[in-house]
Amino acid sequence: MKRKQIFRLACAVLLALAVLGCNGASGPQKALNSLAKALDNNDSAAFLSGLDMTAYAENHIRNLAANDPALRALGSLGRLFRLGNVDQLLSGALDMKAQMEADFTRGVSTGELMARCRTDDTPECPWVPEALRDAKIVELNAEAAIAKITTPARLTSWLALRKLGEHWLVVGRAALEQTARQYALAAGAQEQAAPPAKANPAPAPAPKKAPKSGASSGAVTI
């Protein structure tokens, strides 16, 4: 009888630990776990739902500009001739968001992305399920966080996350922690920026009353 009680107690403890293991992750880590699951299941729709693709594409352009001397020169020319910075110049020339969505859809659906990132020798490919699950999270505030990702190839990069509504989404990737911090916090600043208030239109002038036409003494009424 005593053995049965001990056995039941042990089963209850194991069950409780299993539940905690499944539900213990929350916030940014839960978001990364969802991305890992999507990669394991080759589910591109679920993967894309974990990214803010508009912000992610904009930050990807910034990564390209920082790493490419030609793009840095393009940005300098844009500022010199008052054409805008590199972000503004490229946004009109490249539909980066659509291109990246197509690349992610193919890469996740076929498993190519996960396979490549396991052996990639650059810090630009953090999309490995076990690396995402083992991420080191740093919460910057209640709505911004960064995650240190180290792949099996021992390459480290950082993901920037932002809480949008009830969900945490990845808004950018960076090789350096400081850049990831900027991406996570800048996303919040953009959300809080209110559009300029429109001036109240001036009231329309009251219509002028037409002057009353008096009937002359010789007028004939029909």
Backbone hydrogen bonds, N-H to C=O, Kabsch-Sander energy under -0.5 kcal/mol:
donor,donor_aa,acceptor,acceptor_aa,energy
5,Q,1,M,-1.9
6,I,2,K,-2.2
7,F,3,R,-2.6
8,R,4,K,-2.6
9,L,5,Q,-2.4
10,A,6,I,-2.5
11,C,7,F,-2.2
12,A,8,R,-2.3
13,V,9,L,-2.2
14,L,10,A,-2.4
15,L,11,C,-2.5
16,A,12,A,-2.3
17,L,13,V,-2.4
18,A,14,L,-2.2
19,V,15,L,-2.3
20,L,16,A,-2.4
21,G,17,L,-2.3
22,C,18,A,-1.8
23,N,19,V,-2.5
24,G,20,L,-2.0
29,Q,26,S,-1.0
30,K,26,S,-0.7
31,A,27,G,-1.6
32,L,28,P,-2.1
33,N,29,Q,-2.6
34,S,30,K,-1.9
35,L,31,A,-1.6
36,A,32,L,-2.3
37,K,33,N,-2.4
38,A,34,S,-2.2
39,L,35,L,-2.1
40,D,36,A,-2.4
41,N,37,K,-2.1
42,N,39,L,-1.0
43,D,38,A,-2.8
44,S,42,N,-0.9
47,F,43,D,-1.8
48,L,44,S,-2.7
49,S,45,A,-1.7
50,G,46,A,-0.5
50,G,47,F,-1.4
51,L,48,L,-1.6
52,D,170,V,-2.6
53,M,51,L,-1.2
56,Y,52,D,-2.9
57,A,53,M,-2.5
58,E,54,T,-1.9
59,N,55,A,-2.4
60,H,56,Y,-1.9
61,I,57,A,-1.9
62,R,58,E,-1.6
63,N,59,N,-2.1
64,L,60,H,-2.4
65,A,61,I,-2.5
66,A,62,R,-2.1
67,N,63,N,-1.8
68,D,64,L,-1.7
72,R,68,D,-2.1
73,A,69,P,-2.3
74,L,70,A,-2.0
75,G,71,L,-2.2
76,S,72,R,-2.0
77,L,73,A,-2.5
78,G,74,L,-2.3
79,R,75,G,-2.2
80,L,76,S,-2.4
81,F,77,L,-2.6
82,R,79,R,-0.8
83,L,78,G,-3.6
84,G,78,G,-1.0
89,L,85,N,-2.3
90,L,86,V,-2.7
91,S,87,D,-2.0
92,G,88,Q,-0.9
93,A,90,L,-0.9
94,L,90,L,-2.6
96,M,94,L,-1.3
99,Q,95,D,-2.0
100,M,96,M,-2.7
101,E,97,K,-2.4
102,A,98,A,-2.0
103,D,99,Q,-2.1
104,F,100,M,-2.9
105,T,101,E,-2.5
106,R,102,A,-2.1
107,G,103,D,-2.8
108,V,104,F,-2.8
109,S,105,T,-1.8
110,T,106,R,-2.2
111,G,107,G,-0.9
113,L,107,G,-1.8
115,A,111,G,-2.1
116,R,112,E,-2.6
117,C,113,L,-2.4
118,R,114,M,-1.3
119,T,115,A,-0.6
119,T,116,R,-1.0
120,D,116,R,-1.2
125,C,122,T,-0.7
128,V,126,P,-2.2
132,L,128,V,-2.4
133,R,129,P,-2.2
134,D,130,E,-1.5
135,A,132,L,-1.2
136,K,148,K,-1.9
137,I,135,A,-0.7
138,V,146,I,-2.9
140,L,138,V,-0.6
140,L,144,A,-1.8
141,N,144,A,-1.8
144,A,141,N,-0.7
145,A,161,L,-2.1
146,I,138,V,-2.5
147,A,159,L,-2.3
148,K,136,K,-2.5
149,I,147,A,-0.6
149,I,157,S,-3.1
151,T,149,I,-0.5
151,T,155,L,-2.4
154,R,151,T,-2.4
157,S,149,I,-2.3
158,W,174,A,-3.1
159,L,147,A,-2.3
160,A,172,G,-2.8
161,L,145,A,-3.2
162,R,169,L,-2.6
163,K,143,E,-2.1
164,L,162,R,-0.7
164,L,167,H,-3.2
165,G,163,K,-0.6
167,H,164,L,-1.7
169,L,162,R,-2.7
170,V,50,G,-2.2
171,V,160,A,-2.9
172,G,160,A,-1.2
174,A,158,W,-2.8
180,A,176,L,-1.9
181,R,177,E,-2.3
182,Q,178,Q,-2.0
183,Y,179,T,-2.3
184,A,180,A,-2.5
185,L,181,R,-2.6
186,A,182,Q,-2.7
187,A,183,Y,-1.7
188,G,184,A,-0.9
189,A,185,L,-1.8
190,Q,186,A,-2.2
191,E,187,A,-1.6
192,Q,188,G,-1.9
193,A,189,A,-1.1
194,A,192,Q,-0.5
214,G,212,K,-0.8
219,A,216,S,-1.9
